[in-house]
Amino acid sequence: MAEVVILSVVIKIGVALGKEAVKQASLQFQQFITQLTELQGRMGRIRRELRLMHGFLCGVDVRNRRNQTYEIWVQELRILAHEIEDIMDEYLYFVGHKHDIGWGTYLKKGCKQPNVLISLNSIASMVMEAEANLEHLFQAKSRWVSVVDGGNSGNSSDIVERSQHLATASRSLGEEDLVGVDEDREQLEKWLRGLHLDCSVVIVLHGMGGLGKTALAANVYMKEREKFDCHAWVFVSQTYSTKDVLKRLITELYKEREDTPGDITNLENDGLQNILITFIADKKYLIILDDVWTPKAFDEFSRLIRNGKNSRLIITTREGDVAARATPDRMLTLKDLPEDKAWDLFCKTTFASYADHECPKDLKPLSKEIVLRCKGLPLAIVSVGSLLRVREKTVEEWRRINDQLGWELINNPMLGDVRNVLYLSYIYLPTQLKSCFLYCSLFPEGYLFGRNMLAQLWTAEGFIEERGASTFEQVAEGYMKELVQRNMLQLVQRNSFGRMKMFRMHDILRELAIDLCRNDVFGVTYEEDKCAGSLEKDGRRLVVHKLKKTIEQSISSVHQLRSITVLDKSMPSLTLLPLLCEMSTYMTVLELSGLPIVNIPYAIGDLFNLRHLGLRRSKVKMLPKSVEKLSNLLTLDLSRSDIEELPGGIVKLKKLRHLFAQKLNFLNGRFLLSSSGVSIRRGLGNLSNLQTLQSLEAQDESVRKLRELRQLRSLRLFNVKRIYHEPICQSLVEMHFLSKLHVIASGGNEVLLLNALPPNLQKLNLTGQLDKESFQAIGRNLYSLRLSLSQLIEDPLPSISLLSNLTELFLDGAYNGGKLVFLAEWFPNLKTLQLRDLHNLKQLGRCYGVFRKIIACQPPQHHRNPAWH
């Protein structure tokens, strides 16, 4: 799918022609304005051509993927798009670099003005050649490439047709063919038979493709349909037309009836709707709309066929925004099969001719492994089981299939149903979501993605588009939500107040995505045991899973590498960073967290395109002065490293959005008490785009400039003294977007007096002494509160109980009294309570129903567990 690459280049050219770049170029090359104008004109024409190509590729029929000539043409287009991206990066570096340094510096160094013209002409020559090559590709397409026309069916007609055949086959499955659906079937039948309901009810079956929604609906439909006056089953799909669905509904409902509506072939929507509404007006019906993809389709048909006669409409969908249209108590979300049920289904399919479907003992270990790799997806289990059923029942054959199961899923015709069902979800993703989806597949099976980290990486890779006043991070979170709703990512965990926190990708989906990454030269993975030491040479992105030896030689063979992420923390890294700085000045992402890197080469400053630098938990003590040249850097992560000081030029990084720079001083059970922030002595106010600042040592100059960081969402301050309380509070009230705040006092005897806090604060951590007045400034929107080493004498719960939205409460060495009392009406939303190091606590007074669970309650060592009353 070359449209992913092309969209990225379109965005990059848009940046080159944006106001900021044009302004810099005009100032820089004002003596060569004619050449500059001509160059920008060519760039604009290339952008228009690529936008048209993007639209064409998004609409082309998927059957062209089998057309060798078409695939060659797309491959050449992809190569050219990458070349254009390189040229745009060179241009942006040339414009921004010269502008930042200024003419004076170059003249002092003896550089003559014509050299600038030579560089400008060189870029113009490359752009001219790219424009000519693009035109040639258009001409070659018309001469040699014959494209299958998908008509109004878009780019998925062939796959939709095959999916419809699969749905038809699923409807023929008997009850004995379904495994692990008993509870869901019982619930669905209960909803259908609900005689206490005197109105029409819409029921939704929701889940990712391949979970068996159609099979379950069909099984219940066959059993229950005769209990209704009339019934109909219609397959909808993404490519439905309202007229076609109405015609099929009418045909199904009138089936086996003597009275017919006559010829409906030439009727328009209004006429068809009148026939349908008139027919079902006084009838109790059961209608199944299978495979609905859009909220529009849901609304259109669910409104049309409600009649208040205790009728039932069942809709199956894999889309979360469609399922959300149903009432929560009439939505059934199907899940992956548990291991025991997955095993039963596999044995029933694979060993159908064996007594009791029992797996031979010698095949059992490998069979268990194969079933685990299907991750509970019924369609995958049945398809793989059907493949194995006709193979030799030997350990060697089973091992071969297991070792190449990923290849089989992509290439074996017997597993085509799995590919089609899952691929259908992919091709209907917007192009931006395709990039995000493919990117996640570069990580290992079962890898857990955190929301914040994923948003930062997607943004650095250029996948996130601007949407009005929303930040990149907000748009990225919207992408995650949409991928979850489309069942392309699985939501694993929410935080205590309901926000998405952790995600993973289904392993079967990942196998599909890896193949797409390979075909589109989107990115490559490296796992030493599987790669035999080699790497594809054209990958733009590289994720290293596992490596025992040096990778330098392999990396040096990868052309145009833009992004590298290393997950193996034991990988030799002494010469890695110098090599990366040398081989690719276009590098965008360096995520090297956990590697024992000590020194950062001065050449890091030459990576003008770098947007993400991850060195968390490294051994880095200081950064070279050259980092001030990384003008495009968005995220700098040095958390839990040995960083002692940031160079003064760090404040020149005006695009910086996330700064993590916290030194780990010594290992301790309490990380924050063994850590310290970093100093930014001058110019902190220049970093006005910062959204995350963790962690800053409070000092005179930095505290005064703190109020200029009004885009902050997360802030951690170390070494806060009494003299800083007032200016810090004055700054905090100006931070209307701040949602997470952690303040650490300068010493054990320092009392934190924060009498003003941001209005939209959601998480608050205070480490240091407090008094009873400390809670008055806390807003009612707070969800999480952690108090550490507060040394409170009076019971703090009466004051804290006013925070009715609180879902998390942590008291860590915060109270010196002997009794805490929880009243029944307090903390109606509390889910987590942690009590730790309350050494004098002897009694907890509790009214039941105050909170759902206690994560930890650590009593003082010289007492038994505190008594509950």
C-alpha positions in Angstrom: 0.0 0.0 0.0 2.2 2.8 -1.3 -0.4 5.4 -0.3 1.2 5.3 3.2 4.6 6.5 1.9 3.0 9.0 -0.5 1.0 10.7 2.2 4.1 11.0 4.3 5.9 12.8 1.4 2.9 15.0 0.8 3.0 16.1 4.4 6.7 16.7 4.2 6.4 18.9 1.1 3.6 20.8 2.9 6.0 21.6 5.7 8.6 22.8 3.1 6.0 25.1 1.6 4.5 26.2 4.9 4.7 29.7 6.2 7.6 29.2 8.5 9.8 27.5 5.9 8.8 30.0 3.2 9.6 32.9 5.5 13.0 31.5 6.4 13.8 30.8 2.7 12.8 34.3 1.6 15.0 35.9 4.2 17.9 33.5 3.5 17.8 33.7 -0.3 16.5 37.1 -1.0 19.2 37.7 -3.5 18.1 34.6 -5.4 14.4 35.1 -5.3 13.8 34.0 -8.9 15.5 30.6 -8.4 13.7 30.1 -5.1 10.3 30.9 -6.6 10.9 28.5 -9.4 12.0 25.8 -7.0 8.9 26.2 -4.8 6.7 26.1 -7.8 8.1 22.7 -8.8 7.7 21.4 -5.3 4.1 22.5 -5.3 3.4 20.7 -8.6 5.0 17.5 -7.3 2.8 17.8 -4.2 -0.3 18.1 -6.3 0.7 15.1 -8.4 1.4 13.0 -5.3 -2.0 14.0 -3.8 -3.7 12.8 -6.9 -1.7 9.6 -6.9 -2.6 9.0 -3.3 -6.3 9.4 -4.1 -5.9 7.0 -7.0 -4.1 4.3 -5.0 -6.7 4.6 -2.2 -9.5 3.9 -4.7 -7.9 1.2 -6.8 -9.3 -2.3 -6.7 -7.3 -4.7 -4.4 -7.2 -7.3 -7.1 -4.5 -5.3 -8.8 -2.1 -6.6 -6.0 -2.0 -9.8 -8.2 -1.0 -7.8 -11.3 2.7 -8.0 -11.6 3.0 -5.0 -13.9 0.9 -2.9 -11.6 3.0 -4.0 -8.6 6.2 -3.0 -10.4 4.8 0.4 -11.2 3.8 0.9 -7.5 7.2 -0.2 -6.4 8.9 2.4 -8.6 6.5 5.0 -7.4 7.4 4.1 -3.8 11.1 4.4 -4.5 10.6 7.8 -6.1 8.5 9.0 -3.2 11.3 8.1 -0.8 13.8 10.0 -3.0 11.6 13.0 -2.9 11.3 12.8 0.9 15.1 12.8 1.1 15.3 15.9 -1.1 12.7 17.7 1.0 14.7 16.9 4.2 17.8 18.3 2.5 16.0 21.4 1.6 14.5 21.9 5.1 17.9 21.4 6.6 19.5 23.9 4.2 16.9 26.5 4.8 16.7 26.1 8.6 20.4 25.6 9.2 21.6 28.6 7.2 18.8 30.8 8.7 19.7 29.9 12.3 23.5 30.6 11.8 23.1 33.7 9.7 25.2 35.1 6.9 27.7 36.7 9.1 29.0 33.4 10.4 29.5 32.1 6.9 31.3 35.2 5.7 33.6 35.1 8.7 34.5 31.5 7.8 35.4 32.6 4.3 32.3 31.1 2.6 31.4 33.1 -0.4 27.8 34.0 -1.3 27.9 32.0 -4.6 28.3 28.8 -2.6 24.8 29.3 -1.3 23.6 29.6 -4.8 25.4 26.4 -5.8 23.6 24.5 -3.0 20.3 26.0 -3.9 20.8 25.1 -7.6 21.8 21.6 -6.6 18.5 21.0 -4.7 16.6 22.7 -7.6 18.2 20.2 -10.0 17.2 17.2 -7.9 13.6 18.6 -7.6 13.5 19.1 -11.4 14.7 15.5 -12.0 12.1 14.2 -9.5 9.3 16.1 -11.3 10.4 14.6 -14.6 10.6 11.1 -13.2 7.1 11.5 -11.7 5.8 12.6 -15.1 7.5 9.6 -16.7 5.9 7.2 -14.3 2.5 8.7 -15.2 3.2 8.0 -18.9 4.5 4.5 -18.2 1.3 3.7 -16.3 -0.9 4.7 -19.3 1.4 2.6 -21.6 1.9 -0.6 -19.6 -0.3 -0.8 -16.6 -3.8 -2.2 -17.0 -5.8 -1.6 -13.8 -8.8 -3.6 -12.7 -11.8 -1.3 -12.2 -13.6 -1.8 -8.9 -16.5 0.4 -10.0 -18.5 1.7 -7.1 -17.2 -1.1 -4.9 -14.1 0.8 -4.1 -10.8 -1.0 -3.5 -12.2 -4.1 -1.8 -14.8 -5.6 -4.1 -13.0 -8.9 -4.4 -12.4 -9.3 -0.7 -15.9 -8.2 0.2 -17.3 -10.9 -2.2 -15.1 -13.6 -0.6 -16.1 -12.4 2.9 -19.8 -12.7 1.9 -19.1 -16.3 0.8 -17.5 -16.9 4.2 -20.5 -15.4 6.0 -22.8 -17.7 4.0 -20.7 -20.7 5.0 -20.8 -19.5 8.7 -24.6 -19.5 8.5 -24.6 -23.2 7.7 -22.7 -24.3 10.8 -24.6 -26.5 13.2 -24.8 -26.1 17.0 -22.2 -28.8 17.4 -19.7 -26.9 15.3 -19.6 -23.9 17.7 -17.3 -24.0 20.7 -17.1 -21.7 23.7 -20.2 -19.7 22.8 -22.7 -21.1 25.3 -22.9 -18.1 27.5 -23.2 -15.7 24.6 -25.8 -17.8 22.9 -27.8 -18.1 26.1 -27.8 -14.3 26.5 -28.7 -13.7 22.9 -31.6 -16.1 23.1 -32.8 -14.5 26.3 -32.9 -11.1 24.6 -34.8 -12.6 21.6 -37.4 -14.2 23.9 -37.9 -11.3 26.3 -41.7 -11.2 26.4 -41.6 -8.5 29.0 -40.4 -6.2 26.3 -43.3 -4.6 24.4 -41.2 -2.6 21.9 -38.7 -3.3 19.1 -35.2 -4.0 20.3 -31.9 -3.5 18.5 -29.2 -6.0 19.6 -25.5 -5.7 18.6 -22.9 -8.4 18.3 -19.5 -6.7 18.4 -15.9 -8.0 18.0 -12.9 -8.2 15.7 -13.2 -10.1 12.4 -12.9 -13.9 12.8 -14.4 -14.1 16.3 -17.6 -15.9 15.1 -20.2 -13.1 15.2 -22.0 -14.3 12.1 -21.8 -17.9 13.1 -23.4 -17.2 16.5 -26.1 -14.9 15.1 -26.9 -17.6 12.4 -27.1 -20.4 15.0 -29.6 -18.4 17.1 -31.5 -17.1 14.0 -32.1 -20.7 12.7 -33.5 -21.8 16.1 -35.6 -18.8 16.9 -36.9 -17.4 13.5 -40.1 -19.5 13.4 -41.3 -17.8 16.6 -41.6 -14.5 14.6 -44.2 -13.5 12.0 -41.5 -12.9 9.5 -37.7 -12.9 9.3 -34.8 -11.9 7.0 -31.1 -12.0 6.9 -29.1 -9.5 4.8 -25.3 -9.1 4.4 -24.4 -5.4 4.4 -20.6 -4.8 4.2 -18.7 -1.6 3.7 -19.8 -1.3 0.1 -23.6 -1.5 0.6 -26.1 0.7 -1.2 -29.3 1.6 0.6 -31.4 0.5 -2.4 -29.7 -2.9 -2.6 -30.2 -3.6 1.1 -33.9 -2.6 0.9 -34.5 -4.8 -2.1 -32.9 -7.8 -0.4 -34.9 -7.2 2.9 -38.2 -7.1 0.9 -37.3 -10.2 -1.0 -36.4 -12.1 2.1 -39.5 -11.0 4.1 -41.8 -11.9 1.2 -40.2 -15.3 0.6 -42.7 -18.1 0.6 -45.7 -15.7 0.7 -48.4 -15.7 -1.9 -48.9 -11.9 -1.8 -45.9 -10.3 -3.3 -45.0 -6.6 -3.8 -44.6 -7.1 -7.6 -41.7 -5.9 -9.6 -39.4 -3.8 -7.4 -36.4 -3.7 -9.8 -36.9 -0.1 -10.9 -38.2 1.4 -7.6 -36.2 4.2 -5.9 -35.5 4.3 -2.2 -38.7 6.0 -1.2 -40.9 3.4 -2.9 -38.9 0.6 -1.4 -39.1 2.1 2.1 -42.9 2.4 1.8 -43.2 -1.2 0.8 -41.0 -2.3 3.7 -42.6 -0.1 6.4 -46.1 -1.1 5.3 -45.3 -4.8 5.4 -43.7 -4.9 8.9 -46.0 -2.3 10.5 -48.2 -4.9 12.2 -45.8 -7.9 12.4 -43.3 -9.2 14.9 -40.2 -9.7 12.9 -36.6 -10.9 13.3 -34.1 -9.2 11.0 -30.3 -9.8 10.9 -28.1 -7.1 9.3 -24.7 -8.8 9.1 -21.4 -7.0 8.9 -22.4 -3.4 9.4 -19.4 -1.0 9.1 -20.7 2.6 9.6 -22.9 4.4 12.1 -24.8 5.8 9.1 -25.9 2.4 8.1 -26.9 1.5 11.7 -29.0 4.7 12.0 -30.5 4.4 8.6 -31.8 0.9 9.0 -32.5 0.7 12.7 -34.8 3.7 12.5 -36.5 2.4 9.4 -37.6 -1.0 10.7 -38.7 -0.3 14.3 -42.4 -1.0 14.8 -43.1 -1.5 18.5 -44.3 -5.1 18.0 -41.8 -6.8 20.2 -39.6 -7.3 17.1 -35.9 -7.8 17.1 -33.1 -6.4 14.9 -29.6 -8.0 15.3 -26.6 -6.2 13.9 -23.2 -7.7 13.7 -20.2 -5.4 13.5 -16.5 -5.2 14.1 -16.6 -1.4 14.5 -16.8 0.2 17.9 -18.5 3.4 16.8 -21.3 1.2 15.3 -21.6 -0.8 18.5 -21.8 2.4 20.6 -25.1 3.2 18.9 -26.7 0.3 20.8 -27.9 0.6 24.4 -25.2 -0.9 26.6 -27.6 -3.6 28.0 -28.2 -4.9 24.5 -24.7 -5.1 23.2 -22.7 -8.4 23.3 -19.0 -8.0 22.8 -17.4 -11.3 21.7 -13.9 -12.2 23.2 -11.1 -14.5 22.1 -11.7 -18.1 23.2 -10.0 -19.1 26.5 -7.2 -21.6 26.1 -9.3 -24.7 27.0 -12.1 -23.8 24.5 -9.5 -22.9 21.8 -8.0 -26.4 22.4 -11.4 -28.1 22.1 -12.1 -26.3 18.8 -8.7 -27.1 17.4 -9.0 -30.8 18.2 -12.6 -31.0 16.9 -11.4 -29.5 13.6 -7.9 -31.1 13.2 -8.8 -34.6 14.4 -12.4 -34.8 13.2 -12.0 -38.5 12.2 -10.4 -39.5 15.5 -12.2 -41.1 18.4 -13.4 -38.3 20.7 -11.3 -35.9 18.6 -8.3 -36.7 20.7 -4.9 -35.4 19.8 -2.1 -38.0 19.6 0.3 -37.7 22.5 3.4 -37.1 20.4 1.7 -34.2 18.6 0.2 -32.6 21.7 3.1 -30.2 22.7 3.4 -28.7 19.2 -0.4 -28.6 18.8 -0.7 -26.7 22.1 2.0 -24.2 20.8 0.1 -23.8 17.5 -3.2 -23.1 19.3 -1.5 -20.5 21.5 -0.3 -18.7 18.4 -3.9 -18.4 17.1 -4.6 -16.3 20.3 -8.2 -17.6 20.7 -9.4 -16.4 17.3 -11.9 -19.0 16.2 -11.5 -18.4 12.4 -7.7 -18.8 12.7 -8.1 -21.9 14.8 -10.5 -23.5 12.4 -8.4 -22.5 9.3 -5.1 -23.8 10.7 -6.9 -26.9 12.0 -8.3 -27.6 8.5 -4.8 -27.2 7.1 -3.3 -29.7 9.5 -6.2 -32.1 9.1 -5.0 -33.0 5.6 -1.3 -33.1 6.5 0.8 -36.0 7.7 0.3 -36.5 11.4 4.0 -36.5 12.2 6.1 -34.4 14.6 8.3 -33.2 11.7 5.4 -31.9 9.7 3.8 -30.3 12.8 7.1 -28.6 13.6 7.5 -27.3 10.1 4.0 -25.8 10.1 4.6 -24.2 13.5 7.9 -22.7 12.4 6.5 -21.2 9.3 3.0 -20.4 10.5 3.4 -16.7 9.8 4.3 -17.5 6.2 1.4 -19.9 5.9 -1.0 -17.3 7.0 0.1 -14.9 4.3 0.6 -17.4 1.4 -1.4 -20.6 1.9 -4.7 -20.6 0.0 -6.3 -22.7 2.7 -5.8 -19.8 5.1 -7.3 -17.3 2.7 -10.4 -16.7 4.8 -8.3 -15.5 7.7 -6.4 -13.1 5.4 -9.5 -11.7 3.8 -11.4 -11.1 7.0 -8.5 -9.3 8.6 -7.2 -7.5 5.5 -10.7 -6.1 5.0 -10.3 -4.2 8.2 -7.0 -2.8 7.1 -7.9 -1.5 3.7 -10.7 0.6 5.1 -8.4 2.4 7.5 -7.7 6.0 6.7 -4.1 6.3 5.5 -2.9 7.9 8.7 -4.2 5.0 10.8 -2.6 2.5 8.4 0.8 4.0 9.2 0.1 3.8 12.9 -1.1 0.2 12.6 1.9 -0.9 10.6 4.3 0.8 13.0 2.9 -1.2 15.9 3.5 -4.5 14.1 7.3 -3.8 14.1 7.3 -4.6 17.8 7.3 -8.2 19.2 4.3 -10.4 19.8 2.3 -9.4 22.8 4.3 -6.1 23.2 2.5 -3.7 25.5 2.3 -0.1 24.3 1.8 2.8 26.7 -0.4 5.6 25.5 2.1 8.4 26.1 5.1 6.7 24.6 3.1 5.6 21.5 1.8 9.1 21.0 5.3 10.5 21.2 6.7 7.9 18.7 3.8 8.3 16.2 4.3 12.1 16.4 8.0 11.9 15.8 7.5 9.5 12.9 5.2 12.1 11.3 2.0 10.0 11.3 -0.1 12.6 13.2 -1.9 15.3 11.3 -2.8 18.7 12.6 -6.5 19.0 13.6 -7.6 22.4 14.5 -6.5 23.5 18.0 -5.9 19.9 19.2 -2.3 19.0 20.1 -0.5 16.2 18.3 -0.8 14.1 21.5 -4.6 14.6 21.6 -4.9 13.6 17.9 -2.7 10.5 18.5 -5.0 9.5 21.4 -7.9 9.8 19.0 -6.1 7.5 16.6 -5.6 4.9 19.3 -9.3 5.1 20.2 -10.3 4.6 16.6 -7.9 1.7 16.2 -9.4 0.1 19.3 -12.9 0.7 18.0 -12.0 -0.9 14.7 -10.5 -3.9 16.6 -7.1 -3.2 15.1 -5.5 -2.7 18.5 -6.7 -4.3 21.8 -7.2 -2.1 24.8 -5.5 -3.9 27.7 -5.8 -1.4 30.6 -7.4 1.8 31.5 -6.3 4.1 34.4 -8.4 4.5 37.4 -10.5 7.3 35.9 -11.2 5.5 32.6 -8.6 6.9 30.3 -6.9 4.4 27.9 -3.5 3.4 29.2 -2.1 0.2 27.6 -2.6 -1.5 24.3 -1.4 -4.6 22.4 -1.8 -5.9 18.8 -3.4 -9.3 18.2 -0.7 -11.7 17.0 -2.7 -12.8 13.9 -3.2 -9.2 12.8 0.5 -8.6 13.4 1.4 -11.4 11.0 -0.7 -9.7 8.3 0.8 -6.3 9.1 4.4 -7.5 9.0 3.8 -8.8 5.5 2.4 -5.4 4.5 5.4 -3.6 6.1 7.8 -5.8 4.0 5.9 -5.2 0.8 5.7 -1.4 1.3 9.3 -1.1 2.6 7.7 0.6 5.6 10.0 -1.0 8.2 11.9 -4.1 9.3 12.5 -6.0 12.5 15.6 -7.7 13.6 15.7 -10.8 15.8 19.0 -12.6 15.6 17.6 -16.1 15.9 15.2 -15.5 13.0 17.2 -13.1 10.7 20.3 -15.1 10.3 22.3 -11.9 10.7 20.9 -10.1 7.7 18.6 -7.1 7.2 16.5 -5.9 4.3 18.4 -3.0 2.8 15.6 -0.6 2.1 13.8 -0.4 5.4 13.1 3.1 6.6 12.5 1.9 10.2 14.2 -0.7 12.2 13.1 -2.3 15.5 15.7 -4.6 17.1 14.0 -7.3 19.2 16.9 -9.5 20.3 20.6 -9.3 19.6 23.6 -11.0 21.3 26.4 -9.5 19.2 27.2 -6.2 17.5 24.7 -5.1 14.8 26.9 -2.3 13.3 27.7 -4.3 10.1 24.0 -5.2 9.5 22.8 -1.6 10.2 25.3 -0.1 7.8 23.7 -2.1 5.0 20.3 -0.5 5.5 19.9 2.4 3.1 17.9 5.5 4.1 17.4 4.4 7.7 15.2 7.0 9.4 14.2 5.4 12.7 15.7 2.8 15.0 14.3 1.4 18.2 16.3 -1.1 20.3 14.3 -3.3 22.7 17.2 -5.7 23.7 18.8 -3.9 26.6 21.8 -6.3 26.6 22.8 -5.3 23.0 26.5 -4.1 22.6 26.2 -0.4 22.2 29.7 1.1 22.5 29.9 2.1 18.8 26.2 2.1 17.9 25.4 5.8 18.4 28.6 7.1 16.6 27.7 4.8 13.7 24.1 6.0 13.5 25.2 9.6 13.6 27.6 9.0 10.7 25.5 6.9 8.4 22.2 8.8 8.3 21.8 12.5 8.8 18.1 12.0 8.0 17.5 10.1 11.3 14.2 10.9 12.9 13.8 8.6 15.8 16.6 7.2 18.1 14.9 5.1 20.8 17.8 3.5 22.7 16.4 3.4 26.2 18.0 0.9 28.6 21.3 0.6 26.7 24.4 1.2 28.7 25.4 4.2 26.6 27.8 6.5 28.4 29.0 9.0 25.9 26.9 10.9 23.3 29.1 11.9 20.3 29.3 15.5 19.3 28.1 14.5 15.8 24.6 14.0 17.3 24.1 17.7 16.4 24.3 16.8 12.7 21.0 14.8 12.9 19.0 17.9 11.9 15.8 15.8 11.3 15.9 14.1 14.8 12.5 14.4 16.5 12.8 11.8 19.2 15.9 10.9 21.3 15.3 8.2 23.9 18.1 7.5 26.4 16.0 6.5 29.5 17.9 4.3 32.0 21.2 4.8 30.2 24.5 5.7 31.7 24.7 9.2 30.1 26.0 11.8 32.4 26.1 14.8 30.1 25.1 15.9 26.6 27.4 17.6 24.1 26.9 21.2 23.4 25.9 20.3 19.8 22.4 19.1 20.9 21.4 22.7 20.6 21.4 22.2 16.8 18.6 19.6 17.0 16.0 22.3 16.2 13.3 19.7 15.2 13.6 17.7 18.5 10.2 17.0 20.1 11.1 14.5 22.8 14.3 14.2 24.9 14.1 11.4 27.4 17.0 11.0 29.9 14.9 9.8 32.8 16.6 7.5 35.3 19.9 8.1 33.6 23.1 9.5 35.2 22.5 12.9 33.7 24.0 15.6 35.9 23.5 18.8 33.9 21.9 19.9 30.6 23.9 22.1 28.3 22.8 25.7 28.3 21.9 25.5 24.6 19.0 23.1 25.4 16.8 26.2 25.6 17.3 26.8 21.9 15.2 23.7 21.1 12.0 25.7 20.7 10.0 22.8 19.3 10.7 20.5 22.3 7.4 19.1 23.7 8.6 16.5 26.2 11.7 16.8 28.4 12.4 13.9 30.8 15.7 14.5 32.6 15.8 12.9 36.0 19.0 11.6 37.6 18.9 8.3 39.6 21.3 8.9 42.5 21.1 5.5 44.1 18.9 2.5 44.2 16.1 2.7 46.7 12.7 1.2 47.2 11.4 4.6 46.6 12.6 5.9 43.3 11.8 9.6 43.8 13.6 9.8 47.1 16.7 8.6 45.4 16.5 10.9 42.5 17.0 14.5 41.6 16.0 16.9 38.8 18.2 18.8 36.5 19.0 22.5 36.4 18.1 24.9 33.6 19.7 28.1 34.8 18.8 30.4 32.0 16.3 30.7 29.2 13.6 28.2 30.5 10.9 30.5 29.1 12.1 29.8 25.5 10.8 26.3 25.8 7.2 27.5 25.4 6.0 24.4 23.6 6.9 22.1 26.5 4.0 19.8 27.5 6.1 17.5 29.8 8.8 18.7 32.2 10.2 16.0 34.4 12.1 16.9 36.4 13.3 20.4 37.2 15.4 21.5 40.1 13.7 24.6 41.6 16.1 27.5 41.4 15.7 31.3 41.3 15.8 31.9 37.5 13.9 28.7 36.6 11.1 29.4 39.1 10.6 32.9 37.8 10.4 31.7 34.1 8.1 28.7 35.0 5.0 30.8 34.3 5.9 31.1 30.6 5.4 27.4 30.1 1.7 27.6 29.7 1.3 24.5 27.5 2.5 22.2 30.3 0.4 19.1 30.9 2.8 17.3 33.3 5.3 18.9 35.7 7.6 17.5 38.4 9.6 19.9 40.6 12.4 18.9 42.9 14.1 20.8 45.8 11.2 23.2 46.4 11.9 25.6 49.2 9.6 27.9 51.1 10.9 31.0 49.2 9.7 29.5 46.0 6.1 28.7 47.1 4.6 32.0 46.1 6.1 32.3 42.6 5.4 28.6 41.9 1.7 29.1 42.8 1.5 32.2 40.6 2.9 30.2 37.7 0.6 27.1 38.4 -2.6 29.1 38.2 -1.6 30.2 34.7 -1.2 26.6 33.5 -4.7 25.9 32.4 -3.8 22.6 30.7 -1.7 21.1 33.5 -3.2 17.8 34.6 -0.4 16.1 36.4 1.8 17.8 39.1 4.4 16.4 41.5 6.2 18.7 44.0 9.1 17.4 46.1 10.2 19.6 49.1 13.8 20.4 49.5 14.1 18.6 52.8 12.4 16.7 55.5 11.7 19.8 57.6 10.4 21.9 54.6 6.6 22.4 54.7 4.9 22.7 51.4 2.4 25.6 51.3 0.8 25.6 47.9 -2.2 27.9 48.3 -3.1 28.0 44.6 -3.2 25.1 42.1 -4.2 24.7 38.4 -8.0 24.5 37.9 -7.9 21.3 35.8 -5.5 19.2 37.8 -6.2 15.5 37.7 -3.2 13.9 39.4 -1.4 15.5 42.4 1.7 14.1 44.2 3.1 16.0 47.2 6.3 14.8 48.9 7.2 16.7 52.0 5.6 18.1 55.2 2.0 19.4 54.9 -0.4 21.1 57.3 -4.2 21.0 57.5 -4.5 24.1 55.2 -2.7 22.3 52.4 -5.9 20.8 50.9 -7.9 23.9 50.5 -6.4 24.8 47.1 -7.1 21.3 45.6 -9.7 21.5 42.9 -12.7 19.1 42.8 -11.6 17.6 39.4 -8.8 15.6 41.0 -8.8 11.9 40.3 -5.5 10.8 42.0 -3.8 12.0 45.1 -0.5 10.8 46.6 0.8 12.2 49.8 4.3 11.2 50.9 6.3 12.0 54.1 3.6 14.6 55.0 3.9 14.0 58.8 0.3 15.1 59.4 -0.9 15.0 63.0 -4.6 15.3 62.4 -6.6 12.8 60.4 -6.5 14.1 56.8 -9.5 12.1 55.5 -12.2 14.7 56.4 -10.5 17.2 54.2 -9.6 14.8 51.5 -13.2 13.4 51.4 -14.4 16.6 49.8 -12.6 15.4 46.6 -15.7 13.4 45.5 -14.1 12.4 42.1 -11.1 10.8 43.6 -10.4 7.3 42.3 -6.9 6.8 43.7 -5.6 7.7 47.2 -2.0 6.9 48.3 -0.9 7.8 51.8 2.8 7.0 52.1 4.3 8.0 55.5 1.8 10.8 55.4 0.1 10.5 58.8 1.5 10.2 62.3 -1.7 9.6 64.1 -3.1 6.3 65.5 -6.5 6.2 63.8 -8.0 6.7 60.4 -11.8 6.8 59.8 -13.6 6.3 56.5 -17.3 7.3 56.5 -19.8 5.6 54.1 -20.6 8.7 52.2 -17.0 9.5 51.5 -15.1 8.7 48.3 -18.0 7.4 46.1 -15.6 6.7 43.2 -12.6 5.4 45.0 -11.1 2.3 43.4 -7.6 2.1 44.9 -6.3 2.9 48.4 -2.7 2.4 49.4 -1.5 2.9 52.9 2.2 2.6 53.6 4.6 3.4 56.4 1.9 4.8 58.8 4.0 3.6 61.7 1.7 4.9 64.5 -1.5 3.6 62.9 -3.4 1.1 65.1 -7.0 1.4 64.0 -8.8 1.9 60.7 -12.5 2.9 61.0 -14.4 1.8 57.9 -18.0 1.8 56.7 -18.5 -0.8 54.1 -19.0 0.4 50.5 -16.4 3.2 50.8 -14.1 1.7 48.2 -13.8 -1.3 46.0 -10.4 -2.7 46.8 -7.2 -2.0 48.7 -4.0 -2.6 46.7 -1.7 -2.5 49.8 -2.0 -1.8 53.4 1.4 -2.0 55.0 1.2 -1.9 58.8 4.1 -0.7 61.0 6.6 -3.5 61.7 6.1 -3.4 65.5 2.3 -3.8 65.3 0.0 -6.4 64.0 -2.3 -5.5 61.1 -4.3 -2.4 62.1 -7.8 -3.3 63.4 -10.8 -2.7 61.1 -13.9 -1.3 62.7 
